[in-house]
């Protein structure tokens, strides 16, 4: 993926697992910091007009949650994301690293178009292997809290109940929407990051990038991805909620949202998602870049 000033040795024993795991840990730290925004985003996306809506907006959602469940209520469903953060990062960066190694030119440069394709492949892989089951459990947890009598007592209890009542298929609701969302997510982010990095380095591929600059690039890439695929995120959330049975397919979900709630509904939760994603992408790229620099110094001394 993002290299430092030197490419790793071109042999078959090279492993990216050390810094991929650290990237996953960084993602876990980031989730703990920003999860309340993810919680609010999901609640607003699940809050359909036909019900009628429970929340008047972001502030009202936070107020009702804290009044009813305390501050801890804003962290319901956090465990499902924490348990999935490390494998998600490993799959994402591992697949991107593998694909980008195959697609770089003779000088070792990865252009923005190839960066987009590598990001797309990484996003699809993480969606199928990790994100869909993880997100399904998270959404069910959060949706469960909005009911009068929550039935999930914790992460493992929730997973057992989902598998018992719906089978393994119950953890893969909204797979199509998740693949579309994650694929477009990573395609956009890696395209933007690759473009900005190539622009910043210009003709000097060894030019160092300050961590703050990397963070700014990451935040911008995250923002672009939010505005680019929030409609897919809304559809995915609906397909994974406790009332997903109302929809025959991903397309049917999109049609019903448009028919009953209008086009604005496809951008529900954009503001809280924007805050979380920008911070998420910035933190992960900064830490990943810094770890690569450290590992490159180790490689130079070998």
PyMOL commands that set and color helices and strands:
alter all, ss='L'
color gray80, all
select helices_A, chain A and resi 17-46+49-51+58-69+71-75+78-103+112-145+155-166+168-172+175-201+211-240+244-246+250-261+263-267+270-301
alter helices_A, ss='H'
color red, helices_A
deselect
rebuild
show_as cartoon
